[in-house]
Amino acid sequence: MVTLAGGFEDPSVEVLTEAAATFGLLASSARLHIMWALSQGESDVTHLADRVGGALPAVSQHLAKLKLAGLVRSRREGRRQIYYVDDPDIVTVVRVMVGQLTARTGPAVAHSVGPRSS
């Protein structure tokens, strides 16, 4: 690691690789919308699909990818799987990014970006 002026050290290649993979997953507007919804509170796949305007199978596939990456967790409640974000840092990153862009572009532009692209 290299220490820069200001006392910050460059992260390791492994950390940068993992961060890039996480940002890659969040580069999908559909997955980002799901993460945004889950940052507001837990939900099952049916309610998430309704909220983000996606087809149930597509939302389920996005959740599987997010879960595999460790960004989302789930628990069983009867017959339903309830999804949630268990990492407050991920919630913060999503809220800050979306909040900053919404403030910059205004609500009309922020809503025009559809949740369906991957």
C-alpha positions as CSV (number, residue, x, y, z in Angstrom):
1,M,0.0,0.0,0.0
2,V,1.1,3.5,-0.7
3,T,0.5,6.3,1.8
4,L,-0.6,9.5,0.2
5,A,-0.5,13.1,1.5
6,G,-3.3,13.3,4.0
7,G,-2.6,9.9,5.5
8,F,-4.8,7.8,3.2
9,E,-3.4,4.5,1.9
10,D,-4.2,3.0,-1.4
11,P,-6.5,-0.1,-1.0
12,S,-5.2,-3.5,-2.0
13,V,-6.0,-4.9,-5.4
14,E,-8.3,-7.4,-3.8
15,V,-10.3,-4.7,-2.1
16,L,-10.5,-2.7,-5.4
17,T,-11.6,-5.8,-7.3
18,E,-14.4,-6.5,-4.8
19,A,-15.5,-2.9,-4.8
20,A,-15.6,-2.9,-8.6
21,A,-17.7,-6.1,-8.6
22,T,-20.2,-4.5,-6.1
23,F,-20.5,-1.3,-8.1
24,G,-20.9,-3.5,-11.2
25,L,-23.9,-5.1,-9.7
26,L,-25.3,-1.8,-8.7
27,A,-24.7,-0.4,-12.3
28,S,-28.0,-2.0,-13.3
29,S,-30.8,0.5,-12.7
30,A,-33.2,-2.4,-11.9
31,R,-30.9,-3.8,-9.2
32,L,-30.2,-0.3,-7.9
33,H,-34.0,0.4,-7.7
34,I,-34.4,-2.9,-5.7
35,M,-31.6,-1.9,-3.4
36,W,-33.2,1.6,-3.0
37,A,-36.5,-0.1,-2.1
38,L,-34.8,-2.5,0.4
39,S,-32.9,0.4,2.0
40,Q,-36.3,1.7,3.0
41,G,-37.3,-1.6,4.6
42,E,-37.6,-5.3,4.0
43,S,-40.0,-6.8,1.5
44,D,-41.0,-9.9,-0.4
45,V,-40.4,-10.4,-4.1
46,T,-44.1,-9.7,-5.0
47,H,-44.1,-6.3,-3.3
48,L,-40.7,-5.5,-4.7
49,A,-41.8,-6.3,-8.3
50,D,-44.8,-4.1,-7.8
51,R,-42.7,-1.2,-6.4
52,V,-40.0,-1.3,-9.0
53,G,-42.3,-2.1,-11.9
54,G,-40.5,-5.3,-12.9
55,A,-41.7,-8.7,-13.8
56,L,-41.6,-11.1,-10.9
57,P,-39.1,-13.6,-12.5
58,A,-36.8,-10.7,-13.4
59,V,-36.9,-9.2,-9.9
60,S,-36.3,-12.7,-8.5
61,Q,-33.2,-13.1,-10.7
62,H,-31.9,-9.7,-9.6
63,L,-32.4,-10.6,-6.0
64,A,-30.6,-13.9,-6.5
65,K,-27.6,-12.0,-7.9
66,L,-27.6,-9.5,-5.0
67,K,-28.0,-12.2,-2.5
68,L,-25.1,-14.2,-4.0
69,A,-22.9,-11.1,-3.8
70,G,-23.8,-10.7,-0.1
71,L,-25.6,-7.4,-0.7
72,V,-29.0,-8.7,0.2
73,R,-30.2,-11.4,2.7
74,S,-33.5,-13.2,3.2
75,R,-35.4,-15.0,5.8
76,R,-38.4,-17.3,5.5
77,E,-41.8,-16.1,6.8
78,G,-44.3,-18.9,6.3
79,R,-44.3,-19.4,2.5
80,R,-42.7,-16.0,1.7
81,Q,-39.0,-15.1,1.5
82,I,-38.5,-11.7,3.0
83,Y,-35.5,-9.8,1.6
84,Y,-33.5,-7.1,3.4
85,V,-30.2,-5.3,3.3
86,D,-28.2,-6.2,6.4
87,D,-25.2,-3.9,5.8
88,P,-25.8,-0.3,6.9
89,D,-22.8,0.9,4.8
90,I,-24.4,-0.4,1.6
91,V,-27.7,1.3,2.6
92,T,-25.7,4.5,3.1
93,V,-23.9,4.3,-0.2
94,V,-27.2,3.7,-2.1
95,R,-29.1,6.5,-0.3
96,V,-26.2,9.0,-0.7
97,M,-25.7,8.2,-4.4
98,V,-29.4,8.3,-5.3
99,G,-30.1,11.3,-3.1
100,Q,-27.2,13.3,-4.6
101,L,-28.3,12.6,-8.1
102,T,-31.9,13.4,-7.3
103,A,-30.9,16.7,-5.8
104,R,-28.7,17.5,-8.8
105,T,-31.2,16.6,-11.5
106,G,-34.5,17.2,-9.8
107,P,-37.3,14.8,-9.3
108,A,-38.6,14.9,-12.8
109,V,-35.4,13.7,-14.4
110,A,-34.8,11.2,-11.6
111,H,-38.2,9.5,-12.2
112,S,-37.6,9.4,-16.0
113,V,-34.8,6.8,-15.5
114,G,-36.6,3.5,-15.8
115,P,-35.9,0.5,-13.6
116,R,-35.9,-2.0,-16.4
117,S,-32.4,-1.7,-17.9
118,S,-29.7,-4.2,-16.8
